[in-house]
Amino acid sequence: MATELVGILEKALSDKKRAGQKILVPYVCGGLGDWIETIHAITEAGADAVEVGIPFSDPIMDGPTIQEASQKALEAGVTPSSILSEIRRADFSIPIAVMTYYNIIHHAGHDRFAKVLADCGVSASIIPDLQLDEATDWIRIADENRVENVLLAAPSTHPDRLRRLAESSRGFVYGVGLMGVTGERTSLAGSASEIARRLKECTEKPVLVGVGVSNAVQAAEVSQVSDGVIVGSALIRRLLRGGGPQTAFEFVRELRKGVDAGLGNSLG
Amino acid sequence: MSVMGPPSASGRFGEYGGRYVPESLIPACFELERVFTEAWVDPEFIAEYRKILTEYGGRPTPVTELHRFSERLGVRVLLKREDLAHTGSHKINNVVGQALLTRRMGKKRLIAETGAGQHGVATATAAALLGLECVVYMGETDIARQALNVFRMKLLGASVISVTSGSRTLKDAINEAMREWVASVDTTHYCIGSVMGPHPYPYMVREFQRIVGDEAYAQTKEMLGGEVPDYVVACVGGGSNAAGTFAGFADTSAKLIGVEPEGGAAINRGIPGVVHGSRSNLLQDDVGQVLEAHSISAGLDYPGVGPEHSYLASIGRASYAMANDSEVLSALQLLSRLEGIIPALEPAHAIAYVIREAGKEIPLGSTVLVTMSGRGDKDAESVAQILGDNI
């Protein structure tokens, strides 16, 4: 029974982890520019999975960069179904996790949304405003459809809750690196390694840290403790400033080298 | 059991409410729930809250019988005068409560969102009174149409941050305040201005506003020889003055009517959705993107509504009507001329409803209590512009 719950994303990331390697998950805003080609490019650059944002009108967990990207994509007319059907057509070779806000799922209905995700080949969901206590029903229905719902753990989360949260999370556990919204920071917050350490103590699942991980150096630093990183705003800023798939390829390759080198350091 | 009792353990009124916020905010929500629950049965806290509202806030506010207006309409209209409370609206009731809780939690900083500026002014006032730092988030559009209140906030020592995302109104000010709260929750209390947000806010804000309804219940009972009004009417944006008013009459025979702006009528035109921390009726498009509201009144220019209102509507205990911008402008002028009371654009919605429905939905000869949630000074400039008067 327990093995049945390990989905595609968790298996891929756990395999990586067991092989002694670090995990890199970039974030791409669905519908922003040449996003399908961008995902192909970052796959080639060494991403282990991709987080695809389905833009929402009121993204309260996102800072200015991802807000701008979401706004731009919405103005270009993207919808949840246009993004999901493009994902389906693209048939990516690495696992896809969609990141969106709960009203998009609530509006579609849990059953319907989970089925559409599964049908489009999406492995997982990340919903920053659907915390543990409100997520029970969605997790159950996502499980039934083999969609892994990733829960976010914050620096402020109390220890006993952290344990329950890690237990209920599928795919991996998302450690929020700092108290704040998404966006680049000049240095890595101390809370990033701390949340990774606390999560690693209470779960065998892969632990990735995102929010405030802005470059290869920071990615390397936090990966010494975590199993890997999620990098969003730093990539999106490059894309908003006119960068395309090639820019994304180069930046993700840099991040890849960073986390791999960071691993070397920690072993050495 | 009161119809408007406490919500369930998960913060729900029926199917509405809950706690849909980022994980980072969960400990703060739990702490606030605990501290409010303790304070609200602590005689010392309640005594201080009431003392401030009495000696500083000008409570109780009177109920005024509108003789000329009543004669014109053929229904007997009583006005609960929150416009006479300190800072010019009912908002003071809530912020005094939350500022006292902020101190009780050992926090030193308040942030708030504001639409019309009334809640921002009230929060800045309470912060000045208790020596707290105050930052108010306000949409760029609202800053332009509520310049007077922006200046008042600055005089009171608050910083006003202009929000330039989305529709640049109340919805976006709330988004920005929530983002800021995620980053500063250790030291900062988010003083939400209406009966919305994650649990315990909708419940807590209604409790801090129930003083409006409790006073009005006692006052009208005396004025009406032991009877309650046939109708109790209040405007609804997020719905705090309506929730506070309804709380005093929920268990009586009075018919409760909330009046939404036609361009922001979440109960009349929305469907259940989740934004800003709770599940309630929401104006949204066919995939769940939140729509922008469009109302002449900055204070009601909001696509959602407090969850308890969705609940009261769902069980039929309250009904919700709409008023449009032009009815509101006429109502504002009529009340000013007949009674010498200039209402804010928000309660002018409730007045407009009574004018339109007197002799129709509201039978002639009925007694109607209307909550006058705030005074009209802040809107004078924008109303003058619309009416083509240069001031």
Interface residues (C-beta under 8 A of the other chain):
Chain A: F56 S57 D58 P59 I60 M61 D62 G63 Q67 Q71 L74 T79 P80 S81 Y102 N103 I104 H106 H107 A108 P128 D129 L130 Q131 L132 D133 E134 L151 L152 A153 A154 P155 S156 T157 H158 R161 L165 V176 M179 G180 V181
Chain B: S10 G18 R19 Y20 V21 P22 E23 S24 L25 I26 P27 A28 S165 G166 K171 N175 M178 R179 V182 A183 S184 V185 D186 P272 G273 V274 V275 H276 R279 L282 Q284 V287 G288 Q289 V290
